[in-house]
């Protein structure tokens, strides 16, 4: 297709308005197209013919445009964000954006030649510059793109009304891509929603336990001091999770325990102790009493030089068990509004993932390990249906029947499938997102079982150990000290004042709500009596 100088100038104008640099480069590389431009008498009657199969973007461009506009004006008039598969001729998007309620139109396109052609015909520069129209090339959307988009406003704020529409019937031939795109967007929106919390009782439990644990957090070392003191002390970290595949990796882990930093989940800790494999860090994320029981034991000298890293909202039993056995620990907090309100942001860390493996990975990453090895990270059931290794404290079948919604996903090594459930899939996608963001470390999945984790190099544990772990590292790691007593008291008083104010505000607000409720109830009863009299 040949374009005149004016059309080429228009193309460059549209191209310069694009903020998506990868898409911009992709469009620059196109020199010709398989599409033929078909123009009708009406200025809006713009169609494209696909010469590879002699199909058209539209059967009737004007009629289809009017039908779509009528549908959207009738059903979706107030929707701030709209999603489409296929750029089409782009006229629909310009028309919809006349409605000021529509803040953004997000378009996913597989065939860039369509966009390339229409950028020569119509001026989209204003809409592109203001991000009214946002275009993604679905051929290169990666995990990080999905995760970032799903957590960005206003897309996150209005994610519950997300749906994907085809801009024309022409795109039905890409049905497999459409289904995959829709599944990914739905999953990442769901993950983003869950990450903000979906249970008020759970949130209240977290706040209560955070307040209860505050003195312990302030009087113990800070996470930031851990990073300052222990960064770059080891090249390789091994993260030990509690999937069914862990058992077979324990003998090799024991052999290399002095050549790498060993991080383990709370649930892995009793298993490692049983096999006399000393971790350097044991992490706990969850706030339940059941999880605390992983620390309800006394391993004596084994615990020497282990640092227990727990989130500040763990169950009080966790602190009791740690102190009863004189274990070294620190409490760290997820970033939260309440934490900042309490003026304790210096005890935070940048994470917020839903799984202790995520927490372990992030700490390993922040300690500047060049290599991070995952073992026991199955995120799937074993062939015999076990959810955990045989030495797991709560039994190997602890989650075998816990979830009804089970399905198959790609297995480790990319051969065949394994059975998982919704929560494990959620964990998997979170870890994949973190791996995609980690440009400093190389991630290895040496689980040799379970589900494939995208972004991690799959290699046998023995092979990776032989390549990466040649020399012993200096252990134990340097001690970290808490703040001085003066600073501790200052932070304690500030936190106490803020929390006292918060409690008082809640009590006053509760009274207001109760008074409002009684007034509404009184009016309701009055109206009910009037209806009965009539």
One Martini backbone bead per residue (centre of mass of N, CA, C, O) as a GRO file, in nm:
protein
  534
    1UNK     BB    1   0.097   0.036   0.022
    2UNK     BB    2   0.040   0.376  -0.067
    3UNK     BB    3   0.160   0.692   0.056
    4UNK     BB    4   0.137   1.009   0.114
    5UNK     BB    5   0.289   1.270   0.271
    6UNK     BB    6   0.048   1.334   0.459
    7UNK     BB    7   0.015   1.044   0.570
    8UNK     BB    8   0.304   1.018   0.682
    9UNK     BB    9   0.277   1.254   0.878
   10UNK     BB   10   0.045   1.131   1.041
   11UNK     BB   11   0.191   0.881   1.137
   12UNK     BB   12   0.413   1.035   1.298
   13UNK     BB   13   0.217   1.175   1.488
   14UNK     BB   14   0.105   0.917   1.616
   15UNK     BB   15   0.374   0.792   1.700
   16UNK     BB   16   0.467   1.030   1.894
   17UNK     BB   17   0.211   0.980   2.094
   18UNK     BB   18   0.337   0.730   2.188
   19UNK     BB   19   0.434   0.556   2.497
   20UNK     BB   20   0.483   0.281   2.359
   21UNK     BB   21   0.790   0.181   2.262
   22UNK     BB   22   0.751  -0.105   2.150
   23UNK     BB   23   0.523  -0.035   1.957
   24UNK     BB   24   0.671   0.182   1.801
   25UNK     BB   25   0.895  -0.004   1.688
   26UNK     BB   26   0.705  -0.203   1.545
   27UNK     BB   27   0.582   0.010   1.345
   28UNK     BB   28   0.849   0.105   1.209
   29UNK     BB   29   0.913  -0.184   1.067
   30UNK     BB   30   0.687  -0.134   0.882
   31UNK     BB   31   0.644  -0.131   0.508
   32UNK     BB   32   0.398  -0.331   0.472
   33UNK     BB   33   0.074  -0.474   0.360
   34UNK     BB   34  -0.215  -0.699   0.341
   35UNK     BB   35  -0.387  -0.446   0.336
   36UNK     BB   36  -0.684  -0.296   0.210
   37UNK     BB   37  -0.830  -0.003   0.124
   38UNK     BB   38  -1.186   0.075   0.201
   39UNK     BB   39  -1.390   0.328   0.059
   40UNK     BB   40  -1.658   0.519   0.112
   41UNK     BB   41  -1.873   0.786   0.102
   42UNK     BB   42  -1.841   0.787   0.388
   43UNK     BB   43  -1.613   0.893   0.626
   44UNK     BB   44  -1.687   0.627   0.816
   45UNK     BB   45  -1.630   0.432   0.562
   46UNK     BB   46  -1.392   0.215   0.689
   47UNK     BB   47  -1.198  -0.042   0.535
   48UNK     BB   48  -1.049  -0.378   0.548
   49UNK     BB   49  -0.852  -0.600   0.346
   50UNK     BB   50  -0.760  -0.936   0.368
   51UNK     BB   51  -0.548  -1.089   0.134
   52UNK     BB   52  -0.496  -1.375   0.270
   53UNK     BB   53  -0.849  -1.430   0.289
   54UNK     BB   54  -1.066  -1.214   0.193
   55UNK     BB   55  -1.127  -1.034   0.440
   56UNK     BB   56  -1.317  -0.823   0.659
   57UNK     BB   57  -1.357  -0.617   0.920
   58UNK     BB   58  -1.636  -0.543   0.775
   59UNK     BB   59  -1.949  -0.569   0.649
   60UNK     BB   60  -2.065  -0.287   0.795
   61UNK     BB   61  -1.934  -0.014   0.921
   62UNK     BB   62  -2.178   0.170   0.996
   63UNK     BB   63  -2.368  -0.034   1.134
   64UNK     BB   64  -2.161  -0.136   1.347
   65UNK     BB   65  -2.113   0.134   1.479
   66UNK     BB   66  -2.407   0.195   1.568
   67UNK     BB   67  -2.449  -0.058   1.738
   68UNK     BB   68  -2.222  -0.008   1.942
   69UNK     BB   69  -2.314   0.272   2.039
   70UNK     BB   70  -2.592   0.187   2.144
   71UNK     BB   71  -2.493  -0.019   2.350
   72UNK     BB   72  -2.301   0.171   2.517
   73UNK     BB   73  -2.519   0.396   2.576
   74UNK     BB   74  -2.709   0.194   2.729
   75UNK     BB   75  -2.497   0.011   2.929
   76UNK     BB   76  -2.195   0.202   2.936
   77UNK     BB   77  -2.203   0.518   2.997
   78UNK     BB   78  -2.028   0.515   3.297
   79UNK     BB   79  -1.770   0.392   3.199
   80UNK     BB   80  -1.430   0.460   3.242
   81UNK     BB   81  -1.355   0.166   3.124
   82UNK     BB   82  -1.250   0.013   2.814
   83UNK     BB   83  -1.246  -0.307   2.630
   84UNK     BB   84  -1.046  -0.423   2.342
   85UNK     BB   85  -1.037  -0.641   2.064
   86UNK     BB   86  -0.916  -0.455   1.842
   87UNK     BB   87  -0.877  -0.170   1.639
   88UNK     BB   88  -0.947  -0.140   1.360
   89UNK     BB   89  -1.041   0.186   1.256
   90UNK     BB   90  -1.102   0.360   1.542
   91UNK     BB   91  -1.380   0.514   1.541
   92UNK     BB   92  -1.521   0.405   1.793
   93UNK     BB   93  -1.327   0.543   1.998
   94UNK     BB   94  -1.376   0.837   1.919
   95UNK     BB   95  -1.681   0.827   1.976
   96UNK     BB   96  -1.678   0.733   2.277
   97UNK     BB   97  -1.494   0.988   2.374
   98UNK     BB   98  -1.733   1.196   2.380
   99UNK     BB   99  -1.765   1.059   2.644
  100UNK     BB  100  -1.655   1.172   2.956
  101UNK     BB  101  -1.675   0.900   3.118
  102UNK     BB  102  -1.458   0.803   2.921
  103UNK     BB  103  -1.121   0.780   2.999
  104UNK     BB  104  -1.060   0.480   2.880
  105UNK     BB  105  -0.915   0.288   2.604
  106UNK     BB  106  -0.843  -0.056   2.575
  107UNK     BB  107  -0.614  -0.204   2.337
  108UNK     BB  108  -0.590  -0.522   2.164
  109UNK     BB  109  -0.325  -0.629   1.936
  110UNK     BB  110  -0.186  -0.851   1.691
  111UNK     BB  111  -0.206  -0.675   1.418
  112UNK     BB  112  -0.008  -0.405   1.332
  113UNK     BB  113  -0.107  -0.337   1.039
  114UNK     BB  114  -0.368  -0.199   1.122
  115UNK     BB  115  -0.246   0.038   1.273
  116UNK     BB  116  -0.055   0.135   1.053
  117UNK     BB  117  -0.277   0.211   0.853
  118UNK     BB  118  -0.458   0.404   1.039
  119UNK     BB  119  -0.223   0.611   1.099
  120UNK     BB  120  -0.255   0.722   0.790
  121UNK     BB  121  -0.575   0.820   0.813
  122UNK     BB  122  -0.596   0.891   1.126
  123UNK     BB  123  -0.628   1.108   1.412
  124UNK     BB  124  -0.484   0.998   1.743
  125UNK     BB  125  -0.292   1.190   1.908
  126UNK     BB  126  -0.466   1.300   2.140
  127UNK     BB  127  -0.555   1.025   2.264
  128UNK     BB  128  -0.264   0.917   2.306
  129UNK     BB  129  -0.137   1.144   2.475
  130UNK     BB  130  -0.386   1.123   2.700
  131UNK     BB  131  -0.462   0.814   2.729
  132UNK     BB  132  -0.742   0.733   2.604
  133UNK     BB  133  -0.563   0.554   2.422
  134UNK     BB  134  -0.463   0.212   2.482
  135UNK     BB  135  -0.195   0.011   2.352
  136UNK     BB  136  -0.157  -0.346   2.291
  137UNK     BB  137   0.075  -0.596   2.221
  138UNK     BB  138   0.010  -0.935   2.255
  139UNK     BB  139   0.300  -1.050   2.170
  140UNK     BB  140   0.446  -0.869   2.441
  141UNK     BB  141   0.302  -0.964   2.696
  142UNK     BB  142   0.389  -0.973   3.024
  143UNK     BB  143   0.380  -1.026   3.353
  144UNK     BB  144   0.450  -0.733   3.439
  145UNK     BB  145   0.234  -0.593   3.272
  146UNK     BB  146  -0.010  -0.716   3.402
  147UNK     BB  147   0.052  -0.636   3.699
  148UNK     BB  148   0.078  -0.330   3.661
  149UNK     BB  149  -0.195  -0.275   3.534
  150UNK     BB  150  -0.381  -0.406   3.763
  151UNK     BB  151  -0.243  -0.182   3.983
  152UNK     BB  152  -0.359   0.053   3.814
  153UNK     BB  153  -0.489   0.361   3.794
  154UNK     BB  154  -0.826   0.299   3.719
  155UNK     BB  155  -0.821  -0.012   3.666
  156UNK     BB  156  -0.844  -0.120   3.953
  157UNK     BB  157  -1.098   0.034   4.060
  158UNK     BB  158  -1.260  -0.101   3.783
  159UNK     BB  159  -1.225  -0.425   3.775
  160UNK     BB  160  -1.526  -0.532   3.835
  161UNK     BB  161  -1.613  -0.415   3.523
  162UNK     BB  162  -1.468  -0.604   3.353
  163UNK     BB  163  -1.454  -0.632   2.987
  164UNK     BB  164  -1.431  -0.804   2.668
  165UNK     BB  165  -1.433  -0.667   2.338
  166UNK     BB  166  -1.511  -0.675   2.010
  167UNK     BB  167  -1.471  -0.461   1.737
  168UNK     BB  168  -1.506  -0.726   1.553
  169UNK     BB  169  -1.567  -1.026   1.381
  170UNK     BB  170  -1.283  -1.069   1.261
  171UNK     BB  171  -1.151  -1.158   1.555
  172UNK     BB  172  -1.260  -1.455   1.596
  173UNK     BB  173  -0.998  -1.608   1.481
  174UNK     BB  174  -0.862  -1.524   1.781
  175UNK     BB  175  -0.991  -1.691   2.022
  176UNK     BB  176  -0.746  -1.801   2.182
  177UNK     BB  177  -0.619  -1.526   2.249
  178UNK     BB  178  -0.866  -1.407   2.389
  179UNK     BB  179  -0.892  -1.614   2.619
  180UNK     BB  180  -0.606  -1.571   2.734
  181UNK     BB  181  -0.628  -1.270   2.789
  182UNK     BB  182  -0.879  -1.280   2.972
  183UNK     BB  183  -0.757  -1.465   3.186
  184UNK     BB  184  -0.518  -1.285   3.268
  185UNK     BB  185  -0.670  -1.031   3.346
  186UNK     BB  186  -0.855  -1.160   3.558
  187UNK     BB  187  -0.630  -1.273   3.742
  188UNK     BB  188  -0.478  -1.000   3.798
  189UNK     BB  189  -0.717  -0.854   3.918
  190UNK     BB  190  -0.771  -1.054   4.143
  191UNK     BB  191  -0.495  -1.027   4.280
  192UNK     BB  192  -0.515  -0.723   4.338
  193UNK     BB  193  -0.760  -0.739   4.521
  194UNK     BB  194  -0.651  -0.942   4.732
  195UNK     BB  195  -0.395  -0.769   4.816
  196UNK     BB  196  -0.604  -0.554   4.964
  197UNK     BB  197  -0.824  -0.718   5.067
  198UNK     BB  198  -1.138  -0.934   5.162
  199UNK     BB  199  -1.128  -0.922   5.499
  200UNK     BB  200  -1.218  -0.752   5.779
  201UNK     BB  201  -1.143  -0.955   6.005
  202UNK     BB  202  -0.852  -0.993   5.915
  203UNK     BB  203  -0.771  -0.696   5.944
  204UNK     BB  204  -0.837  -0.668   6.248
  205UNK     BB  205  -0.642  -0.883   6.342
  206UNK     BB  206  -0.389  -0.742   6.235
  207UNK     BB  207  -0.412  -0.482   6.404
  208UNK     BB  208  -0.418  -0.610   6.684
  209UNK     BB  209  -0.140  -0.763   6.655
  210UNK     BB  210   0.032  -0.520   6.590
  211UNK     BB  211  -0.015  -0.371   6.857
  212UNK     BB  212   0.082  -0.601   7.042
  213UNK     BB  213   0.383  -0.613   6.887
  214UNK     BB  214   0.522  -0.335   6.900
  215UNK     BB  215   0.735  -0.356   7.130
  216UNK     BB  216   0.893  -0.586   6.987
  217UNK     BB  217   0.970  -0.434   6.733
  218UNK     BB  218   1.121  -0.186   6.865
  219UNK     BB  219   1.326  -0.383   7.048
  220UNK     BB  220   1.419  -0.471   6.768
  221UNK     BB  221   1.553  -0.506   6.492
  222UNK     BB  222   1.583  -0.378   6.180
  223UNK     BB  223   1.557  -0.439   5.850
  224UNK     BB  224   1.750  -0.216   5.747
  225UNK     BB  225   1.993  -0.328   5.919
  226UNK     BB  226   2.015  -0.598   5.787
  227UNK     BB  227   2.091  -0.492   5.506
  228UNK     BB  228   2.344  -0.327   5.583
  229UNK     BB  229   2.503  -0.580   5.719
  230UNK     BB  230   2.424  -0.834   5.481
  231UNK     BB  231   2.511  -0.743   5.223
  232UNK     BB  232   2.707  -0.926   5.002
  233UNK     BB  233   2.785  -1.220   5.158
  234UNK     BB  234   2.625  -1.372   4.922
  235UNK     BB  235   2.545  -1.521   4.610
  236UNK     BB  236   2.359  -1.762   4.735
  237UNK     BB  237   2.018  -1.868   4.748
  238UNK     BB  238   1.803  -2.087   4.943
  239UNK     BB  239   1.461  -2.180   4.902
  240UNK     BB  240   1.249  -2.334   5.144
  241UNK     BB  241   0.982  -2.531   5.083
  242UNK     BB  242   0.654  -2.734   5.130
  243UNK     BB  243   0.663  -2.941   4.915
  244UNK     BB  244   0.665  -3.271   4.810
  245UNK     BB  245   0.974  -3.241   4.682
  246UNK     BB  246   1.165  -3.190   4.927
  247UNK     BB  247   1.273  -3.464   5.034
  248UNK     BB  248   1.480  -3.523   4.788
  249UNK     BB  249   1.664  -3.250   4.866
  250UNK     BB  250   1.795  -3.279   5.154
  251UNK     BB  251   2.076  -3.416   5.119
  252UNK     BB  252   2.193  -3.186   4.937
  253UNK     BB  253   2.145  -2.949   5.125
  254UNK     BB  254   2.331  -3.053   5.352
  255UNK     BB  255   2.595  -3.045   5.178
  256UNK     BB  256   2.543  -2.706   5.108
  257UNK     BB  257   2.490  -2.522   5.369
  258UNK     BB  258   2.791  -2.359   5.363
  259UNK     BB  259   2.745  -2.226   5.044
  260UNK     BB  260   2.473  -2.087   5.147
  261UNK     BB  261   2.182  -1.921   5.178
  262UNK     BB  262   1.924  -2.011   5.411
  263UNK     BB  263   1.584  -2.026   5.337
  264UNK     BB  264   1.277  -2.060   5.532
  265UNK     BB  265   0.992  -2.174   5.609
  266UNK     BB  266   0.809  -2.231   5.881
  267UNK     BB  267   0.724  -2.527   5.780
  268UNK     BB  268   1.036  -2.618   5.729
  269UNK     BB  269   1.186  -2.601   6.000
  270UNK     BB  270   1.122  -2.883   6.137
  271UNK     BB  271   1.246  -3.046   5.904
  272UNK     BB  272   1.536  -2.939   5.920
  273UNK     BB  273   1.582  -3.015   6.214
  274UNK     BB  274   1.548  -3.323   6.179
  275UNK     BB  275   1.805  -3.307   5.954
  276UNK     BB  276   2.024  -3.100   6.041
  277UNK     BB  277   1.939  -2.815   5.885
  278UNK     BB  278   2.068  -2.498   5.889
  279UNK     BB  279   1.931  -2.204   5.884
  280UNK     BB  280   1.947  -1.850   5.856
  281UNK     BB  281   1.636  -1.823   5.773
  282UNK     BB  282   1.308  -1.761   5.922
  283UNK     BB  283   0.980  -1.732   5.790
  284UNK     BB  284   0.681  -1.529   5.873
  285UNK     BB  285   0.341  -1.423   5.770
  286UNK     BB  286   0.116  -1.528   5.927
  287UNK     BB  287  -0.173  -1.478   6.176
  288UNK     BB  288  -0.210  -1.758   6.285
  289UNK     BB  289  -0.209  -2.002   6.527
  290UNK     BB  290  -0.125  -2.245   6.358
  291UNK     BB  291   0.145  -2.127   6.252
  292UNK     BB  292   0.286  -2.096   6.532
  293UNK     BB  293   0.340  -2.414   6.576
  294UNK     BB  294   0.620  -2.423   6.424
  295UNK     BB  295   0.751  -2.290   6.713
  296UNK     BB  296   0.651  -2.536   6.906
  297UNK     BB  297   0.971  -2.578   7.013
  298UNK     BB  298   1.295  -2.752   7.107
  299UNK     BB  299   1.632  -2.726   6.956
  300UNK     BB  300   1.832  -2.557   7.090
  301UNK     BB  301   2.138  -2.523   6.939
  302UNK     BB  302   2.020  -2.506   6.651
  303UNK     BB  303   1.922  -2.190   6.684
  304UNK     BB  304   2.187  -2.086   6.653
  305UNK     BB  305   2.210  -1.808   6.427
  306UNK     BB  306   1.918  -1.777   6.383
  307UNK     BB  307   1.686  -1.580   6.190
  308UNK     BB  308   1.374  -1.452   6.271
  309UNK     BB  309   1.124  -1.354   6.028
  310UNK     BB  310   0.848  -1.143   6.102
  311UNK     BB  311   0.557  -1.030   6.095
  312UNK     BB  312   0.385  -0.788   6.293
  313UNK     BB  313   0.097  -0.980   6.268
  314UNK     BB  314   0.146  -1.204   6.432
  315UNK     BB  315   0.084  -1.422   6.652
  316UNK     BB  316   0.151  -1.416   6.989
  317UNK     BB  317   0.257  -1.710   7.001
  318UNK     BB  318   0.510  -1.665   6.838
  319UNK     BB  319   0.658  -1.488   7.044
  320UNK     BB  320   0.647  -1.686   7.277
  321UNK     BB  321   0.815  -1.915   7.140
  322UNK     BB  322   1.069  -1.752   7.081
  323UNK     BB  323   1.132  -1.659   7.380
  324UNK     BB  324   1.131  -1.935   7.525
  325UNK     BB  325   1.396  -2.017   7.317
  326UNK     BB  326   1.593  -1.777   7.253
  327UNK     BB  327   1.531  -1.635   6.985
  328UNK     BB  328   1.615  -1.469   6.705
  329UNK     BB  329   1.436  -1.158   6.620
  330UNK     BB  330   1.221  -1.000   6.376
  331UNK     BB  331   0.999  -0.727   6.287
  332UNK     BB  332   0.798  -0.683   6.000
  333UNK     BB  333   0.640  -0.460   5.761
  334UNK     BB  334   0.400  -0.381   5.576
  335UNK     BB  335   0.279  -0.167   5.373
  336UNK     BB  336   0.079   0.086   5.546
  337UNK     BB  337  -0.128   0.317   5.672
  338UNK     BB  338  -0.103   0.239   5.974
  339UNK     BB  339   0.202   0.247   5.991
  340UNK     BB  340   0.234   0.549   5.916
  341UNK     BB  341   0.047   0.657   6.136
  342UNK     BB  342   0.248   0.528   6.366
  343UNK     BB  343   0.545   0.609   6.285
  344UNK     BB  344   0.685   0.305   6.151
  345UNK     BB  345   0.829   0.287   5.860
  346UNK     BB  346   1.124   0.179   5.946
  347UNK     BB  347   0.979  -0.129   5.976
  348UNK     BB  348   0.969  -0.175   5.682
  349UNK     BB  349   0.885  -0.336   5.373
  350UNK     BB  350   0.826  -0.369   5.015
  351UNK     BB  351   0.614  -0.570   5.030
  352UNK     BB  352   0.304  -0.804   5.001
  353UNK     BB  353   0.283  -1.087   4.976
  354UNK     BB  354   0.099  -1.410   5.018
  355UNK     BB  355   0.386  -1.556   5.064
  356UNK     BB  356   0.668  -1.683   5.214
  357UNK     BB  357   0.831  -1.715   4.953
  358UNK     BB  358   0.817  -1.420   4.873
  359UNK     BB  359   0.956  -1.312   5.124
  360UNK     BB  360   1.220  -1.467   5.086
  361UNK     BB  361   1.288  -1.358   4.805
  362UNK     BB  362   1.301  -1.057   4.876
  363UNK     BB  363   1.526  -1.074   5.084
  364UNK     BB  364   1.735  -1.204   4.898
  365UNK     BB  365   1.734  -0.968   4.699
  366UNK     BB  366   1.805  -0.735   4.912
  367UNK     BB  367   2.087  -0.900   4.979
  368UNK     BB  368   2.226  -0.951   4.691
  369UNK     BB  369   2.166  -1.206   4.536
  370UNK     BB  370   2.257  -1.356   4.232
  371UNK     BB  371   2.127  -1.628   4.341
  372UNK     BB  372   1.806  -1.810   4.320
  373UNK     BB  373   1.685  -2.099   4.488
  374UNK     BB  374   1.428  -2.335   4.432
  375UNK     BB  375   1.265  -2.547   4.678
  376UNK     BB  376   0.957  -2.696   4.725
  377UNK     BB  377   0.794  -2.534   4.474
  378UNK     BB  378   0.521  -2.670   4.354
  379UNK     BB  379   0.211  -2.573   4.347
  380UNK     BB  380   0.125  -2.884   4.381
  381UNK     BB  381   0.037  -3.197   4.343
  382UNK     BB  382   0.104  -3.499   4.380
  383UNK     BB  383   0.044  -3.800   4.237
  384UNK     BB  384  -0.086  -3.899   4.530
  385UNK     BB  385  -0.211  -3.604   4.652
  386UNK     BB  386  -0.008  -3.454   4.792
  387UNK     BB  387   0.077  -3.127   4.952
  388UNK     BB  388   0.318  -3.252   5.122
  389UNK     BB  389   0.550  -3.364   5.299
  390UNK     BB  390   0.591  -3.627   5.520
  391UNK     BB  391   0.712  -3.416   5.759
  392UNK     BB  392   0.471  -3.259   5.795
  393UNK     BB  393   0.310  -3.143   6.071
  394UNK     BB  394  -0.004  -3.157   5.928
  395UNK     BB  395   0.045  -3.337   5.699
  396UNK     BB  396   0.063  -3.442   5.364
  397UNK     BB  397  -0.279  -3.394   5.341
  398UNK     BB  398  -0.375  -3.108   5.434
  399UNK     BB  399  -0.471  -3.000   5.116
  400UNK     BB  400  -0.612  -3.230   4.949
  401UNK     BB  401  -0.935  -3.140   5.054
  402UNK     BB  402  -0.969  -2.819   5.083
  403UNK     BB  403  -1.012  -2.791   4.764
  404UNK     BB  404  -1.243  -2.799   4.497
  405UNK     BB  405  -1.083  -2.607   4.298
  406UNK     BB  406  -0.951  -2.795   4.048
  407UNK     BB  407  -0.656  -2.794   3.824
  408UNK     BB  408  -0.463  -2.772   3.533
  409UNK     BB  409  -0.107  -2.733   3.483
  410UNK     BB  410   0.194  -2.672   3.398
  411UNK     BB  411   0.475  -2.845   3.424
  412UNK     BB  412   0.765  -2.921   3.508
  413UNK     BB  413   0.945  -2.884   3.200
  414UNK     BB  414   0.674  -2.879   3.003
  415UNK     BB  415   0.558  -3.175   3.083
  416UNK     BB  416   0.259  -3.168   3.117
  417UNK     BB  417   0.047  -3.205   3.413
  418UNK     BB  418  -0.087  -3.044   3.707
  419UNK     BB  419  -0.237  -3.018   4.020
  420UNK     BB  420  -0.435  -2.745   4.139
  421UNK     BB  421  -0.516  -2.431   4.294
  422UNK     BB  422  -0.607  -2.110   4.336
  423UNK     BB  423  -0.394  -2.029   4.551
  424UNK     BB  424  -0.141  -2.136   4.408
  425UNK     BB  425  -0.175  -1.968   4.156
  426UNK     BB  426  -0.151  -1.701   4.300
  427UNK     BB  427   0.136  -1.750   4.403
  428UNK     BB  428   0.272  -1.798   4.131
  429UNK     BB  429   0.215  -1.516   4.006
  430UNK     BB  430   0.369  -1.356   4.219
  431UNK     BB  431   0.648  -1.482   4.176
  432UNK     BB  432   0.669  -1.418   3.874
  433UNK     BB  433   0.665  -1.112   3.911
  434UNK     BB  434   0.922  -1.091   4.085
  435UNK     BB  435   1.114  -1.221   3.882
  436UNK     BB  436   1.065  -1.009   3.655
  437UNK     BB  437   1.179  -0.764   3.838
  438UNK     BB  438   1.450  -0.923   3.873
  439UNK     BB  439   1.768  -0.795   3.757
  440UNK     BB  440   1.997  -0.909   3.958
  441UNK     BB  441   1.889  -1.202   3.953
  442UNK     BB  442   1.905  -1.552   3.930
  443UNK     BB  443   1.650  -1.790   3.866
  444UNK     BB  444   1.589  -2.114   4.023
  445UNK     BB  445   1.414  -2.419   3.951
  446UNK     BB  446   1.474  -2.712   4.178
  447UNK     BB  447   1.225  -2.898   4.241
  448UNK     BB  448   1.146  -3.132   4.041
  449UNK     BB  449   0.841  -3.029   4.039
  450UNK     BB  450   0.534  -2.951   3.966
  451UNK     BB  451   0.520  -2.632   3.867
  452UNK     BB  452   0.561  -2.394   3.648
  453UNK     BB  453   0.792  -2.112   3.663
  454UNK     BB  454   0.800  -1.826   3.529
  455UNK     BB  455   1.149  -1.714   3.482
  456UNK     BB  456   1.266  -1.982   3.574
  457UNK     BB  457   1.527  -2.192   3.586
  458UNK     BB  458   1.541  -2.529   3.483
  459UNK     BB  459   1.716  -2.736   3.720
  460UNK     BB  460   1.900  -2.940   3.873
  461UNK     BB  461   2.015  -2.919   4.186
  462UNK     BB  462   2.294  -3.052   4.149
  463UNK     BB  463   2.394  -2.881   3.910
  464UNK     BB  464   2.377  -2.601   4.046
  465UNK     BB  465   2.559  -2.660   4.287
  466UNK     BB  466   2.818  -2.735   4.124
  467UNK     BB  467   2.840  -2.448   3.989
  468UNK     BB  468   2.784  -2.234   4.246
  469UNK     BB  469   2.898  -2.433   4.499
  470UNK     BB  470   3.234  -2.423   4.603
  471UNK     BB  471   3.228  -2.234   4.859
  472UNK     BB  472   3.252  -2.126   5.157
  473UNK     BB  473   3.091  -1.929   5.388
  474UNK     BB  474   3.058  -1.680   5.623
  475UNK     BB  475   2.987  -1.828   5.936
  476UNK     BB  476   2.823  -1.630   6.088
  477UNK     BB  477   2.649  -1.364   6.069
  478UNK     BB  478   2.619  -1.061   6.153
  479UNK     BB  479   2.512  -0.875   6.392
  480UNK     BB  480   2.214  -0.714   6.505
  481UNK     BB  481   2.092  -0.407   6.632
  482UNK     BB  482   1.916  -0.219   6.816
  483UNK     BB  483   1.795   0.042   6.926
  484UNK     BB  484   1.813   0.267   7.139
  485UNK     BB  485   1.631   0.341   7.417
  486UNK     BB  486   1.555   0.628   7.344
  487UNK     BB  487   1.432   0.561   7.062
  488UNK     BB  488   1.229   0.356   7.156
  489UNK     BB  489   1.064   0.547   7.341
  490UNK     BB  490   0.987   0.749   7.124
  491UNK     BB  491   0.831   0.550   6.939
  492UNK     BB  492   0.633   0.448   7.152
  493UNK     BB  493   0.493   0.720   7.214
  494UNK     BB  494   0.399   0.788   6.928
  495UNK     BB  495   0.231   0.532   6.887
  496UNK     BB  496   0.046   0.561   7.130
  497UNK     BB  497  -0.083   0.830   7.050
  498UNK     BB  498  -0.201   0.738   6.776
  499UNK     BB  499  -0.367   0.497   6.881
  500UNK     BB  500  -0.539   0.650   7.082
  501UNK     BB  501  -0.670   0.834   6.872
  502UNK     BB  502  -0.794   0.605   6.705
  503UNK     BB  503  -0.975   0.485   6.924
  504UNK     BB  504  -1.137   0.741   6.981
  505UNK     BB  505  -1.248   0.776   6.697
  506UNK     BB  506  -1.397   0.502   6.685
  507UNK     BB  507  -1.588   0.557   6.923
  508UNK     BB  508  -1.723   0.809   6.802
  509UNK     BB  509  -1.812   0.681   6.534
  510UNK     BB  510  -1.992   0.464   6.658
  511UNK     BB  511  -2.197   0.661   6.784
  512UNK     BB  512  -2.287   0.789   6.518
  513UNK     BB  513  -2.390   0.530   6.384
  514UNK     BB  514  -2.595   0.451   6.602
  515UNK     BB  515  -2.765   0.710   6.582
  516UNK     BB  516  -2.836   0.684   6.283
  517UNK     BB  517  -2.973   0.409   6.305
  518UNK     BB  518  -3.201   0.495   6.503
  519UNK     BB  519  -3.327   0.705   6.313
  520UNK     BB  520  -3.389   0.515   6.080
  521UNK     BB  521  -3.561   0.316   6.242
  522UNK     BB  522  -3.777   0.519   6.325
  523UNK     BB  523  -3.868   0.594   6.034
  524UNK     BB  524  -3.938   0.309   5.942
  525UNK     BB  525  -4.160   0.251   6.156
  526UNK     BB  526  -4.341   0.485   6.075
  527UNK     BB  527  -4.392   0.394   5.781
  528UNK     BB  528  -4.507   0.117   5.854
  529UNK     BB  529  -4.752   0.221   6.014
  530UNK     BB  530  -4.882   0.381   5.781
  531UNK     BB  531  -4.925   0.135   5.592
  532UNK     BB  532  -5.113  -0.021   5.787
  533UNK     BB  533  -5.340   0.194   5.807
  534UNK     BB  534  -5.398   0.193   5.489
   0.00000   0.00000   0.00000
